[in-house]
């Protein structure tokens, strides 16, 4: 009986601490961030369909996340950060990679400002030069496709085969071609059976057609446009991309 009472008391204490933490966090200033996908890649039933997420300013406590070597090693640093600062009642796992990148840029600007030092290669001299990017000037890629009620899109492979696919996934650089396709293809003709989709990839989706679809997918994918105009050593300008990594929050 005493043991049960102690457990109940501890549960109550934990609940009070959680409620207090939530109340204090809700007092922090926040903004409404617009998603690069405009929310069109999510089902109509998802709160993400609105294309907006409320997120708060970071505090010193949140900076502990940025220095967590375990998170960096496991590649979950940005997920953990977003999980902490997103105010909207949304599961971080439901946010697609293309939109997480946009939210991370918002977080960086809110926390440490828009100036971000990068190293780029000047094509005129071949030398690596250091320049400062204004993160507020990063735009979104044009995205004009319309999804169905499930947030899915249709692609016609040939006269007899059509597929439905999604951008609402989390892709990694380690995905093989077949793994990527299994993640993004939701339906082949009328079947949504994972085994039918796997058999389609294995026996029917010819390499030429698969490559054409992957090219189309990459070209139409929503996201950030990292092409930026830099000033070269000779005073001219050039357009180049730049990477975003864990060092985004180091300055």
C-alpha positions as CSV (number, residue, x, y, z in Angstrom):
1,X,0.0,0.0,0.0
2,X,2.8,2.4,0.9
3,X,4.7,1.5,-2.2
4,X,1.6,2.2,-4.4
5,X,1.1,5.6,-2.6
6,X,4.8,6.5,-3.3
7,X,4.3,5.8,-7.0
8,X,1.1,7.8,-7.1
9,X,2.8,10.7,-5.4
10,X,5.8,10.6,-7.8
11,X,3.4,10.5,-10.7
12,X,1.7,13.6,-9.3
13,X,5.0,15.4,-8.9
14,X,6.1,14.6,-12.4
15,X,2.7,15.8,-13.8
16,X,3.1,19.1,-11.9
17,X,6.6,19.6,-13.2
18,X,5.5,18.9,-16.8
19,X,2.5,21.3,-16.5
20,X,4.8,24.0,-15.0
21,X,7.3,23.5,-17.8
22,X,4.6,23.7,-20.4
23,X,3.2,26.9,-18.9
24,X,6.6,28.6,-18.8
25,X,7.4,27.6,-22.4
26,X,4.1,29.0,-23.6
27,X,5.1,32.4,-22.2
28,X,8.1,32.5,-24.5
29,X,7.8,34.6,-27.7
30,X,7.0,32.6,-30.8
31,X,6.4,33.0,-34.5
32,X,4.3,31.3,-37.2
33,X,6.6,29.6,-39.7
34,X,5.5,28.9,-43.3
35,X,6.5,25.5,-44.6
36,X,8.3,25.2,-48.0
37,X,5.7,22.7,-49.1
38,X,2.8,25.0,-48.2
39,X,1.3,21.9,-46.5
40,X,0.1,20.4,-49.8
41,X,2.1,17.2,-49.3
42,X,0.2,16.2,-46.2
43,X,-3.3,14.6,-45.8
44,X,-6.2,16.9,-45.4
45,X,-6.7,15.4,-41.9
46,X,-3.2,16.6,-40.8
47,X,-2.7,19.9,-39.0
48,X,0.4,20.3,-41.2
49,X,-1.9,20.7,-44.2
50,X,-2.3,24.4,-43.1
51,X,1.3,24.9,-44.2
52,X,2.1,26.7,-41.0
53,X,3.7,25.8,-37.7
54,X,4.2,27.8,-34.5
55,X,7.6,27.7,-33.0
56,X,9.2,29.6,-30.1
57,X,12.5,31.2,-29.6
58,X,15.4,29.1,-28.3
59,X,16.7,29.5,-24.7
60,X,20.0,28.7,-23.1
61,X,18.5,25.4,-22.1
62,X,17.8,24.5,-25.7
63,X,21.5,25.1,-26.5
64,X,22.3,21.9,-24.6
65,X,20.7,20.1,-27.5
66,X,23.1,21.7,-30.0
67,X,26.2,20.5,-28.0
68,X,24.9,16.9,-27.5
69,X,27.5,14.8,-29.2
70,X,25.3,11.7,-29.1
71,X,22.6,13.6,-31.1
72,X,25.2,14.8,-33.6
73,X,26.6,11.3,-34.0
74,X,23.2,9.7,-34.5
75,X,22.1,12.4,-37.0
76,X,19.1,13.5,-34.9
77,X,20.3,16.9,-33.7
78,X,17.9,19.0,-35.7
79,X,15.0,16.6,-35.0
80,X,15.6,17.0,-31.2
81,X,15.9,20.7,-31.5
82,X,12.6,21.1,-33.5
83,X,10.9,18.7,-31.0
84,X,11.8,21.1,-28.2
85,X,10.9,24.4,-29.8
86,X,7.8,23.6,-31.9
87,X,4.7,24.8,-30.1
88,X,2.1,23.4,-32.4
89,X,0.7,20.0,-31.3
90,X,2.5,18.0,-34.0
91,X,4.5,14.8,-34.0
92,X,8.0,15.7,-35.3
93,X,8.1,12.4,-37.2
94,X,5.2,13.5,-39.4
95,X,7.1,16.5,-40.7
96,X,8.8,15.8,-44.0
97,X,12.5,16.4,-44.6
98,X,11.8,19.2,-47.1
99,X,9.9,21.1,-44.5
100,X,12.3,20.4,-41.5
101,X,15.0,22.2,-43.4
102,X,12.9,25.4,-43.6
103,X,12.0,25.2,-39.9
104,X,15.7,24.8,-39.0
105,X,16.5,28.0,-41.0
106,X,13.8,29.8,-39.1
107,X,15.2,28.6,-35.8
108,X,18.7,29.7,-36.7
109,X,17.5,33.2,-37.7
110,X,15.4,33.6,-34.5
111,X,18.2,32.4,-32.2
112,X,21.5,33.8,-33.6
113,X,20.5,36.1,-36.5
114,X,20.6,35.7,-40.3
115,X,24.3,36.0,-41.0
116,X,25.9,32.6,-41.7
117,X,29.6,32.3,-42.7
118,X,30.3,29.7,-45.4
119,X,33.2,28.6,-47.5
120,X,32.7,28.5,-51.3
121,X,34.9,28.1,-54.3
122,X,35.3,31.1,-56.6
123,X,35.0,29.7,-60.1
124,X,37.1,32.5,-61.5
125,X,40.1,31.7,-59.4
126,X,39.4,28.2,-58.1
127,X,40.2,29.4,-54.6
128,X,38.1,28.7,-51.5
129,X,36.8,32.0,-50.1
130,X,34.8,32.8,-47.0
131,X,31.6,34.7,-47.4
132,X,28.6,35.5,-45.3
133,X,25.1,34.3,-46.3
134,X,22.0,36.3,-45.3
135,X,19.7,33.4,-44.4
136,X,16.6,35.6,-44.8
137,X,17.3,35.7,-48.6
138,X,17.0,31.9,-49.0
139,X,13.8,31.4,-51.0
140,X,11.6,28.4,-51.5
141,X,11.6,26.3,-54.7
142,X,8.5,26.8,-56.8
143,X,5.9,24.1,-56.0
144,X,2.7,24.2,-58.1
145,X,1.6,20.5,-57.9
146,X,-1.8,19.7,-56.4
147,X,-2.2,16.7,-54.2
148,X,-5.3,14.5,-53.4
149,X,-6.9,14.3,-50.0
150,X,-4.1,12.0,-48.9
151,X,-1.4,14.5,-49.8
152,X,-0.3,12.2,-52.6
153,X,0.5,12.9,-56.3
154,X,-0.1,10.9,-59.5
155,X,2.6,10.0,-62.0
156,X,2.0,8.2,-65.3
157,X,4.8,5.7,-65.9
158,X,3.4,4.4,-69.2
159,X,0.1,3.7,-71.0
160,X,-0.8,0.9,-68.6
161,X,0.8,1.9,-65.3
162,X,0.3,4.9,-63.0
163,X,1.7,5.4,-59.5
164,X,0.8,7.6,-56.5
165,X,3.7,9.0,-54.6
166,X,4.4,11.3,-51.7
167,X,6.9,14.0,-50.7
168,X,5.9,13.6,-47.0
169,X,8.7,11.3,-46.1
170,X,12.1,11.5,-44.4
171,X,14.8,10.5,-46.8
172,X,18.5,9.9,-46.0
173,X,21.7,9.9,-48.0
174,X,22.1,6.2,-47.2
175,X,18.9,5.2,-48.9
176,X,19.5,2.9,-51.9
177,X,17.5,3.5,-55.1
178,X,15.0,0.8,-54.3
179,X,14.7,2.0,-50.7
180,X,13.9,5.5,-51.8
181,X,11.3,4.3,-54.2
182,X,9.7,2.1,-51.6
183,X,9.5,5.1,-49.3
184,X,7.9,7.5,-51.7
185,X,5.6,5.2,-53.8
186,X,2.3,4.6,-52.1
187,X,0.2,2.9,-54.8
188,X,0.7,1.1,-58.2
189,X,-2.4,1.3,-60.3
190,X,-5.1,0.3,-57.8
191,X,-3.0,-1.6,-55.3
192,X,-1.5,-0.1,-52.1
193,X,-0.2,-3.5,-51.0
194,X,3.5,-3.1,-50.0
195,X,4.3,-6.5,-51.6
196,X,2.7,-5.5,-54.9
197,X,4.8,-2.3,-54.8
198,X,8.0,-4.2,-54.1
199,X,7.2,-6.7,-56.9
200,X,6.6,-3.7,-59.3
201,X,10.0,-2.3,-58.4
202,X,11.7,-5.7,-58.7
203,X,10.1,-7.0,-61.9
204,X,8.3,-4.2,-63.8
205,X,9.8,-0.8,-63.2
206,X,12.5,-0.7,-65.8
207,X,15.6,1.2,-65.0
208,X,15.0,3.8,-67.7
209,X,11.5,4.6,-66.4
210,X,12.7,4.5,-62.8
211,X,15.4,7.0,-63.5
212,X,13.0,9.3,-65.4
213,X,10.7,9.2,-62.4
214,X,13.5,10.0,-59.9
215,X,14.6,12.9,-62.0
216,X,11.0,14.2,-62.1
217,X,10.7,13.7,-58.4
218,X,13.8,15.6,-57.6
219,X,13.0,18.5,-60.0
220,X,9.5,19.0,-58.6
221,X,10.2,18.4,-54.9
222,X,9.4,21.4,-52.7
223,X,12.1,22.8,-50.4
224,X,14.7,25.5,-50.0
225,X,16.6,27.1,-52.9
226,X,20.2,27.2,-51.7
227,X,21.5,28.9,-54.9
228,X,23.0,32.1,-53.6
229,X,24.8,35.0,-55.3
230,X,28.3,35.6,-53.9
231,X,30.9,38.2,-54.7
232,X,34.1,36.9,-56.1
233,X,37.7,37.9,-55.4
234,X,37.8,40.0,-58.6
235,X,34.6,41.9,-57.7
236,X,32.3,40.0,-60.0
237,X,29.5,37.7,-58.8
238,X,28.7,34.0,-59.2
239,X,25.9,31.7,-58.1
240,X,26.7,28.7,-55.9
241,X,25.1,26.5,-53.4
242,X,26.2,25.9,-49.9
243,X,25.6,23.1,-47.4
244,X,23.6,23.2,-44.2
245,X,25.0,21.1,-41.4
246,X,25.2,20.9,-37.6
247,X,27.6,23.9,-37.7
248,X,24.6,26.1,-38.7
249,X,24.3,27.0,-35.1
250,X,28.0,27.5,-34.4
251,X,29.3,31.0,-34.8
